[in-house]
Every structure is written in structure tokens, then in C-alpha cells.
Amino acid sequence: MTQLTREDLWSLEEYAARRADFRAEVMAHKKTRQLPLGDHARLYFEDATTIRYQIQEMLRIERVFEPAGIEEELSAYNPLIPDGHNWKATFMIEIPDPEQRAVSGSGR
């Protein structure tokens, strides 16, 4: 699998215009790439599409537009793309109730 480059990413302005459609596309894509592990845990299997979305979101949130900052995000996230010889997954703990999350996170 090839790594993502700056050419694979949209500028902040272009991403803002495309974000809603791209997000809907990625959320639908992710539904076929997940494995529940009980009631409150899930594995999300990553690929170039899911990682591209994550990078675009980080650049947007952090308002990164300089080449060095974009390269930093690419360097951080590219290792999460499977290379054809392995799988990469993100382990998520999902507790929908904010009060329960607060208690769980406090160590009580």
C-alpha cells in the first residue's frame, strides 16, 4: 500500500467545501471495517481512506497549512495504513453516557 502524500490532501479551503460529503463517505466506509468487542469496545480497521480523513480533520482542527506541519501529520499517520502484509486497527472504548465516562475516567 502506498503512503499518503501532500498531493493526496485538500487545502483547508477545499476540505471545508468537501468535508460534509467526505465525512459521510468515510462514516459509511467505516461501518464495514469494524468489529465489536463486547458492549463498550470496538476495533476499527484502518486503510488509506480512514487515515486520509483523520489527517484532514487534524489539519482542519489545528489549522495547519504550512508544508512542514502537513508533513508532520503525514509522518504521524502514515504508519497506520496497512502495507498489504498486515492489518492496522484502532481500539476504541465506547461509553455513550457522559456521567459513566466521568466516573470511569476518574478511577472510581
C-alpha positions in Angstrom: 0.0 0.0 0.0 1.4 3.4 -0.9 1.7 6.1 1.7 -0.3 9.3 1.6 1.5 12.5 0.3 0.6 16.2 0.4 -0.8 15.7 -3.1 -3.4 13.4 -1.7 -4.8 16.0 0.6 -7.0 19.0 0.1 -6.2 22.5 1.1 -8.0 23.8 4.2 -10.4 25.8 2.0 -11.1 22.9 -0.3 -11.6 20.5 2.6 -14.1 22.9 4.2 -16.1 22.8 1.0 -16.0 19.0 0.6 -16.0 18.0 4.3 -19.7 17.1 4.7 -19.7 14.8 1.7 -16.3 13.2 2.5 -17.3 12.7 6.1 -20.5 10.9 5.1 -18.5 8.7 2.7 -15.9 7.8 5.3 -18.5 7.0 8.0 -20.3 4.7 5.6 -16.9 3.1 4.7 -16.0 2.6 8.4 -19.3 0.7 9.1 -17.8 -2.2 7.1 -14.4 -2.0 8.8 -15.3 -2.5 12.5 -15.5 -5.4 14.9 -17.4 -5.0 18.2 -15.6 -6.4 21.3 -18.4 -6.6 23.9 -20.6 -3.7 24.8 -18.1 -0.9 25.1 -15.1 -1.7 22.9 -14.6 -1.9 19.1 -11.8 -2.3 16.6 -11.8 -0.1 13.6 -9.6 -1.4 10.8 -7.8 1.4 9.1 -6.9 2.0 5.5 -5.8 4.9 3.3 -9.3 6.4 3.2 -9.8 6.4 7.0 -6.3 7.7 7.6 -6.7 10.4 5.0 -9.9 11.5 6.8 -8.1 11.6 10.1 -5.2 13.7 8.7 -7.6 16.1 7.0 -9.5 16.5 10.3 -6.3 17.1 12.3 -5.1 19.7 9.8 -8.5 21.4 10.0 -8.7 21.4 13.8 -5.1 22.6 14.2 -5.4 25.0 11.2 -2.2 23.6 9.7 -1.4 24.8 6.2 2.4 25.1 6.2 4.3 22.3 4.4 6.3 21.3 7.5 3.2 20.9 9.6 1.5 18.8 6.9 4.5 16.6 6.6 4.5 16.1 10.4 0.9 14.9 10.3 1.6 12.6 7.3 4.6 11.1 9.2 2.5 10.5 12.3 -0.4 8.9 10.5 1.1 7.1 7.5 2.3 4.2 9.7 -1.3 3.4 10.5 -2.0 2.4 6.8 -1.7 -1.3 6.3 1.1 -2.2 3.9 -0.5 -5.3 2.4 1.2 -7.7 4.8 -0.6 -6.7 7.9 -3.8 -5.2 9.4 -3.9 -2.0 11.4 -6.7 -1.2 13.8 -7.7 1.4 16.2 -9.1 0.1 19.6 -11.9 2.3 20.8 -13.6 2.2 24.2 -17.1 3.5 23.7 -19.1 4.6 26.7 -22.1 6.7 25.5 -23.2 8.0 28.9 -21.1 11.1 29.9 -21.7 10.6 33.6 -20.4 7.0 33.3 -17.4 8.2 31.3 -16.6 10.7 34.0 -16.7 8.0 36.8 -14.7 5.5 34.6 -12.1 8.1 33.8 -11.6 9.2 37.4 -10.5 5.8 38.6 -13.5 5.4 41.0 
